[in-house]
Amino acid sequence: MSDLLSQLKAVTTVVVDSGDLTAIEQFRPVDATTNPSLLLNASQLDFAKPMLQGAVSYAKQHAADSATQLALASDKFAVDVGTAISKLVPGRVSTEVDARLSFDTDATVAKARQLVALYQENGVATDRILIKIASTWEGIQAARLLEQQGIQCNLTLLFHMAQARACAEAGVYLISPFVGRILDWYKASTGQDYSSETDPGVLSVREIYRFYKQHGFNTVVMGASFRNTGEVLALAGCDRLTISPALLSELSQMQGELTVHLRDDGIKTPAPAQLSEAAFRWALNEDAMATEKLAEGIRKFAIDQRKLEQLIKQAL
């Protein structure tokens, strides 16, 4: 019998959640995802240090003022790391829009186009990348516009069914519901421990998966932000799962027979009426976990983006 990682790859597309080329090369996933935190960590690795210097040189050549240079160097570094990753995976690389733009639809669209243009300069086609955007109302509307323009998106920091519904209704290519962060909130709030079958993050993704398949939405469900292998295995059969190198390593060493928990039964029913902006905002407001974790996630990504920019400022 093969290890559980191999069995999982047979029923779910496995994605690595890392900016470390060594880890990506080791596990050979189909896709890879990055974010500001992972890019900050990658900036300290040997392979990425020349890329950071190269991004600074590029920005100096293509931008006049310091503020524009800083923004361009940050984007260029993210794209150059993503380009290196794209050479190791057959599928797509997700690159994130600056979290500080999470409540500005027009700025998010402009930043996404900038990232796509930089990828094209590097010879990476648009169909090899996904633009990651926070699942705010403004971010979802930006994704709606980008999808219409042929730029496919990965909506991240997703904690609630309302976010998932709005993303599907906007025609978003892929969503990343954050399993582990939901669990974190409930453990801190209740003081309880949860099994894989009672894990609120796992249950949330299962509900979203069933909703999408039942109503014929094509948006891909990619569980993310896992805290343990139990959460990963409890979502076997999900469209995709993005998993850290540490958990991938654990799964590769685990034996046993994998149980597939998610399947599309093929039964379809009409989708409900589309969510209005007011209904979306009210649903999030009613859920303390979703409200707090969305805001916290945006803040944390913004903090790591600023830390990365400090490194770039020194180089500039």
C-alpha positions as CSV (number, residue, x, y, z in Angstrom):
1,M,0.0,0.0,0.0
2,S,1.3,3.5,-0.9
3,D,1.8,6.3,1.5
4,L,-1.1,8.7,2.3
5,L,0.3,11.5,0.3
6,S,0.5,9.4,-2.9
7,Q,-3.1,8.2,-2.3
8,L,-4.2,11.8,-1.7
9,K,-2.7,12.9,-5.0
10,A,-4.8,10.3,-6.7
11,V,-8.1,12.0,-5.6
12,T,-7.2,15.6,-5.0
13,T,-4.9,18.1,-6.8
14,V,-2.1,18.7,-4.3
15,V,-0.6,22.2,-4.2
16,V,2.4,23.3,-2.1
17,D,2.1,26.4,0.1
18,S,5.6,27.7,0.0
19,G,8.1,30.0,-1.6
20,D,11.0,27.6,-1.0
21,L,12.2,26.1,-4.3
22,T,13.8,23.2,-2.6
23,A,10.6,22.1,-0.9
24,I,8.7,22.6,-4.2
25,E,11.2,20.5,-6.1
26,Q,11.0,17.8,-3.4
27,F,7.3,17.3,-3.4
28,R,6.5,18.1,-7.1
29,P,3.0,19.5,-6.6
30,V,0.8,20.5,-9.6
31,D,0.5,24.1,-8.4
32,A,2.1,26.4,-5.9
33,T,0.9,29.3,-3.8
34,T,2.7,32.2,-2.3
35,N,1.8,35.2,-0.1
36,P,3.6,38.1,1.5
37,S,4.6,36.0,4.6
38,L,6.1,33.3,2.4
39,L,7.8,35.8,0.2
40,L,9.3,37.5,3.3
41,N,10.7,34.1,4.4
42,A,11.9,33.4,0.9
43,S,13.8,36.7,0.8
44,Q,16.2,35.2,3.4
45,L,17.0,32.1,1.3
46,D,20.1,31.9,-0.9
47,F,18.2,31.4,-4.2
48,A,16.1,34.6,-3.6
49,K,18.7,37.0,-2.5
50,P,19.9,37.7,-6.0
51,M,16.3,38.1,-7.1
52,L,15.8,40.8,-4.5
53,Q,18.8,42.7,-5.7
54,G,17.6,42.2,-9.3
55,A,14.2,43.6,-8.5
56,V,15.8,46.7,-6.9
57,S,17.9,47.2,-10.0
58,Y,14.8,46.8,-12.3
59,A,12.8,49.3,-10.2
60,K,15.6,51.9,-10.4
61,Q,15.7,51.5,-14.2
62,H,11.9,51.7,-14.7
63,A,10.7,54.1,-12.1
64,A,11.7,57.7,-11.2
65,D,10.5,58.4,-7.6
66,S,11.3,56.4,-4.5
67,A,7.7,55.4,-3.8
68,T,7.1,54.0,-7.3
69,Q,10.5,52.2,-7.1
70,L,9.5,50.6,-3.8
71,A,6.2,49.3,-5.1
72,L,7.7,48.1,-8.4
73,A,10.6,46.3,-6.7
74,S,8.1,44.5,-4.4
75,D,6.0,43.4,-7.3
76,K,9.1,42.4,-9.4
77,F,10.5,40.3,-6.5
78,A,7.1,38.5,-6.1
79,V,6.9,37.8,-9.8
80,D,10.5,36.6,-10.1
81,V,10.1,34.2,-7.2
82,G,6.8,33.0,-8.9
83,T,8.6,32.6,-12.2
84,A,11.2,30.4,-10.6
85,I,8.5,28.3,-9.0
86,S,6.6,28.1,-12.4
87,K,9.6,26.2,-13.8
88,L,9.2,23.5,-11.2
89,V,5.4,22.9,-11.4
90,P,3.3,22.0,-14.4
91,G,0.3,24.1,-13.3
92,R,-0.2,27.5,-11.8
93,V,1.5,29.8,-9.4
94,S,-0.6,32.1,-7.2
95,T,0.8,35.6,-6.5
96,E,-0.9,37.9,-4.1
97,V,-2.0,41.5,-4.5
98,D,-0.9,43.9,-1.7
99,A,-3.3,43.3,1.2
100,R,-3.5,47.1,1.8
101,L,-5.6,47.3,-1.4
102,S,-8.2,44.8,-0.1
103,F,-10.9,47.5,0.1
104,D,-10.1,49.3,-3.2
105,T,-11.6,47.5,-6.3
106,D,-9.9,49.8,-8.9
107,A,-6.5,49.6,-7.2
108,T,-6.7,45.8,-6.9
109,V,-7.5,45.5,-10.7
110,A,-4.6,47.8,-11.5
111,K,-2.1,45.9,-9.3
112,A,-3.3,42.6,-10.8
113,R,-2.6,43.9,-14.3
114,Q,0.8,45.0,-13.2
115,L,1.7,41.6,-11.9
116,V,0.4,39.9,-15.1
117,A,2.5,42.3,-17.2
118,L,5.7,41.5,-15.2
119,Y,5.0,37.8,-15.6
120,Q,4.6,38.3,-19.3
121,E,8.0,40.1,-19.4
122,N,9.4,37.0,-17.8
123,G,7.9,34.8,-20.5
124,V,5.2,33.3,-18.2
125,A,1.8,33.1,-19.9
126,T,-1.3,34.4,-18.1
127,D,-2.8,30.8,-18.0
128,R,0.1,29.8,-15.7
129,I,-0.7,32.3,-12.9
130,L,-3.5,33.1,-10.5
131,I,-3.8,36.5,-8.9
132,K,-4.6,36.1,-5.1
133,I,-7.0,38.6,-3.7
134,A,-8.6,38.9,-0.2
135,S,-12.2,37.9,-0.2
136,T,-13.6,41.3,0.8
137,W,-16.6,42.6,-1.2
138,E,-14.3,45.0,-3.0
139,G,-11.8,42.2,-3.7
140,I,-14.5,39.9,-5.1
141,Q,-15.7,42.7,-7.4
142,A,-12.2,43.2,-8.6
143,A,-11.9,39.5,-9.4
144,R,-15.2,39.6,-11.3
145,L,-13.7,42.3,-13.6
146,L,-10.4,40.5,-13.9
147,E,-12.0,37.2,-14.8
148,Q,-14.0,38.9,-17.5
149,Q,-10.6,40.2,-18.9
150,G,-9.1,36.7,-18.9
151,I,-7.1,37.1,-15.7
152,Q,-8.0,34.2,-13.4
153,C,-8.0,34.7,-9.6
154,N,-7.5,32.9,-6.3
155,L,-9.7,34.5,-3.6
156,T,-8.0,34.0,-0.3
157,L,-8.7,34.7,3.4
158,L,-12.1,33.0,3.0
159,F,-13.9,32.1,6.2
160,H,-17.6,32.2,5.5
161,M,-20.2,30.8,3.1
162,A,-21.2,34.3,2.1
163,Q,-17.7,34.9,0.8
164,A,-17.8,31.5,-1.1
165,R,-21.2,32.3,-2.6
166,A,-20.2,35.8,-3.7
167,C,-17.0,34.4,-5.3
168,A,-18.8,31.7,-7.2
169,E,-21.5,34.2,-8.4
170,A,-18.6,36.5,-9.6
171,G,-17.2,33.7,-11.7
172,V,-14.0,33.4,-9.7
173,Y,-11.7,30.6,-10.9
174,L,-10.6,29.4,-7.4
175,I,-11.2,30.0,-3.7
176,S,-8.9,29.3,-0.7
177,P,-11.0,28.7,2.5
178,F,-8.7,28.9,5.5
179,V,-9.3,25.7,7.5
180,G,-6.7,26.1,10.2
181,R,-7.4,29.7,11.0
182,I,-11.1,28.9,11.6
183,L,-10.0,26.1,14.0
184,D,-7.7,28.6,15.8
185,W,-10.5,31.0,16.4
186,Y,-12.9,28.3,17.8
187,K,-10.2,26.7,20.0
188,A,-9.4,30.1,21.5
189,S,-13.0,31.1,21.8
190,T,-14.4,27.8,23.4
191,G,-11.3,26.3,25.0
192,Q,-12.3,23.0,23.4
193,D,-10.3,20.5,21.3
194,Y,-11.8,19.3,18.1
195,S,-11.4,16.0,16.2
196,S,-11.0,16.0,12.4
197,E,-14.7,15.2,12.1
198,T,-15.9,18.1,14.4
199,D,-13.2,20.6,13.2
200,P,-15.1,23.8,12.3
201,G,-12.7,24.6,9.5
202,V,-13.1,21.2,7.9
203,L,-16.9,21.4,8.2
204,S,-16.9,24.8,6.6
205,V,-15.0,23.5,3.5
206,R,-17.2,20.5,3.2
207,E,-20.3,22.7,3.2
208,I,-18.8,25.0,0.5
209,Y,-17.8,22.0,-1.6
210,R,-21.3,20.5,-1.4
211,F,-22.9,23.9,-2.2
212,Y,-20.8,24.4,-5.3
213,K,-21.3,20.9,-6.6
214,Q,-25.1,20.9,-5.8
215,H,-25.7,24.2,-7.7
216,G,-23.3,23.6,-10.6
217,F,-20.7,26.3,-9.8
218,N,-17.4,25.7,-11.5
219,T,-15.3,27.6,-9.0
220,V,-12.5,25.4,-7.7
221,V,-12.4,24.8,-3.9
222,M,-8.9,24.6,-2.5
223,G,-8.6,24.1,1.2
224,A,-5.7,26.0,2.8
225,S,-4.1,26.9,6.1
226,F,-3.9,23.5,7.7
227,R,-2.8,22.9,11.2
228,N,-2.4,19.1,11.1
229,T,-2.6,16.1,8.8
230,G,-5.9,15.2,10.2
231,E,-7.5,18.3,8.7
232,V,-5.9,17.5,5.3
233,L,-7.1,13.9,5.3
234,A,-10.6,14.9,6.4
235,L,-10.9,16.8,3.1
236,A,-9.6,14.1,0.8
237,G,-11.5,14.4,-2.5
238,C,-11.7,18.2,-2.4
239,D,-10.8,19.8,-5.7
240,R,-7.4,21.0,-4.4
241,L,-5.6,21.3,-1.1
242,T,-2.6,23.6,-0.6
243,I,-0.3,22.1,2.0
244,S,2.9,23.3,3.8
245,P,6.1,21.3,3.1
246,A,6.1,20.1,6.8
247,L,2.7,18.5,6.5
248,L,3.5,17.1,3.0
249,S,6.5,15.4,4.6
250,E,4.4,13.9,7.4
251,L,1.8,12.6,4.9
252,S,4.6,11.1,2.7
253,Q,5.6,9.0,5.7
254,M,2.1,7.9,6.8
255,Q,0.7,4.5,5.9
256,G,-2.9,3.3,5.8
257,E,-5.9,3.4,3.6
258,L,-7.1,6.8,2.6
259,T,-10.9,7.5,3.1
260,V,-12.3,9.9,0.4
261,H,-14.7,12.3,2.2
262,L,-15.7,14.6,-0.6
263,R,-17.3,13.5,-3.9
264,D,-19.6,15.1,-6.5
265,D,-22.7,13.0,-6.6
266,G,-23.9,14.7,-9.8
267,I,-27.2,15.8,-8.4
268,K,-27.9,19.4,-9.3
269,T,-30.5,21.9,-8.1
270,P,-31.1,25.6,-9.1
271,A,-28.8,28.1,-7.4
272,P,-30.3,30.6,-5.0
273,A,-30.6,34.3,-5.9
274,Q,-27.3,36.1,-6.0
275,L,-26.2,37.8,-2.8
276,S,-26.5,41.6,-2.6
277,E,-23.7,43.7,-1.2
278,A,-25.9,44.4,1.9
279,A,-26.6,40.7,2.4
280,F,-22.9,39.8,2.1
281,R,-21.8,42.4,4.6
282,W,-24.6,41.5,7.1
283,A,-23.7,37.8,6.9
284,L,-20.1,38.6,7.7
285,N,-21.1,41.0,10.5
286,E,-23.2,38.3,12.1
287,D,-20.2,35.9,12.3
288,A,-17.6,37.1,14.7
289,M,-15.1,34.4,13.6
290,A,-15.3,35.4,9.9
291,T,-15.2,39.1,10.6
292,E,-12.2,38.9,13.0
293,K,-10.2,36.4,11.0
294,L,-10.6,38.3,7.7
295,A,-9.5,41.5,9.3
296,E,-6.6,39.8,11.1
297,G,-5.5,38.1,8.0
298,I,-5.4,41.3,6.0
299,R,-3.4,43.0,8.8
300,K,-0.9,40.2,9.1
301,F,-0.2,40.1,5.4
302,A,0.2,43.9,5.4
303,I,2.7,43.7,8.2
304,D,4.8,41.2,6.4
305,Q,4.5,43.2,3.2
306,R,5.9,46.2,5.1
307,K,8.7,44.1,6.5
308,L,9.6,43.0,2.9
309,E,9.5,46.6,1.8
310,Q,11.9,47.6,4.6
311,L,14.5,45.1,3.1
312,I,13.9,46.6,-0.3
313,K,14.2,50.2,1.0
314,Q,17.6,49.4,2.4
315,A,18.7,48.0,-0.9
316,L,17.3,51.0,-2.8
